Amino acid sequence: MTTLENASAVLKLFAQKGIRQGHPGLSFSDVVEQLGLPKSTVSRLLMTMETQGLLERDPETRLYKIGHLLLAVSSHYLSTPLVDAASPYMALLSKQTQCTGYISMLEGRDIMVMRMFPGRTYLQVVTPAGSLLPAAESAIGRAILARYTDSEVVERYREGYRVNSPNSPQTLDELLKCLAAIRESGWSYANNETLLGISTMATSLQNKHRDETVGMCLSFPSPHDGHELPAGIREGILAVTRQLAEKLGDEYWQ
């Protein structure tokens, strides 16, 4: 394998081992085992990747994390005018509600997380920027899909409709009924779907002049049976969405 292929294999190892934001990192032995190369070769490879900004090494644990160069490039890639415009509003809303906030965009039949705003309410699992999740199995994905006509949604799933969560719409017909309800209310709700124990309230926003659509949501621990949503979540995200929609001329919210 070439040096480039070896470096690519190291970066792929972060995904294979589920190393995300907040994880201690990747060890030297992890890389040696994955690449099957002499330790001296791996040592030179990791040193080069660190020098070039592809990796960073914790001086205490000696574990490797994604470097500043990759983070800078991914941040630029994940940046769009609409995402940037919505970010200050979601950051403030996340702080006010103490919920974790997200801004995402549709990528095929998935959503890509563009921004994450940590809340003060503790969540066991968070979804970092750059993550892909099935659109049909998330409140934010369905909020965006509701912007499309039924025929456009059917075309998007022409190769087949499958979901993993038993709490998500199980058939394409069920999804279409769910999207119709979202168009009526303007918001989408998911309970124990993508992540067990986590519920999400979401809306969508569009800048037709740039053909950009994003979903915005708040995530929080799922309410116990018989309990309503925590106060302020639905009202807060609807207020922020309408405020932004007015600035953008998003007729969906008029």
Phi, psi and omega in degrees: 000145178283168178300321179296318179294322178294318178297320178297319179297324178295314181294322178295333181296331178299318179288319182298325181266004178066033181276111182237187179303131181094348178282143181305322177133190185255134182267162177301317181294328176301315183290317179301315181295319182291314186276336181065033181250162175301148182301324180296321180292316179296321179300316179294320181297312182294325178295318179295316179297323178291318180298322183274002176085010178280332179226158171229143182244131178290125183295338181267309183276342183065017178270152184260141175233168176300135185277171186295329180294313180295321179296321179293318180294316181294323178297320178294319181295321183279002184263126174225157180305318182290319176299315180296321181294323183278338187302313180299324180293316181289326178297316179292318180297319178299320179292319182292320183269347184066015179263158174280127182255152179221150167235129183224162176230156182277132176231093182068243177256013178242167168248145174251127177289121181263324180217147173229136182236099184300135177260174180278339176288126185290129172239133181296325183228136173237162182247110185287162177302140182098347180288148175249134179225148179299127184298320184291344184254021180218148179298318183291325177293317180290328177297323178285316180300330180295344177286343182262158176286163179301320181295324178291323178292316178301318179296323180297329181253029183296336180274002178125147180244119179220141176229155179262328183277131177289349181264000178265163175306124189275340179229165178296323177298319178296322178296316180297321177295321179295318180294324178297320178293324179294321179297329180286316185270331183092349181230160181234149183226137176230136182231112179057049179253278180299318180229128178293138180086359182240133174244156184217137173247129187222156173223177177227158183217143184227139170248095187294336181289336178245004181054047179243136175227133177232158171250145178232139183210162171240133179245146186201161178302136182300134177297149176290159180308130178088353181262143179278173178298148175305144184300139172091347184289304181298314181297320182295312183288328176292321180295316179296317181296316179295324178296315178292321181298323179295320179294325185268349184072035180282102186293342178304330185256005179274000000 
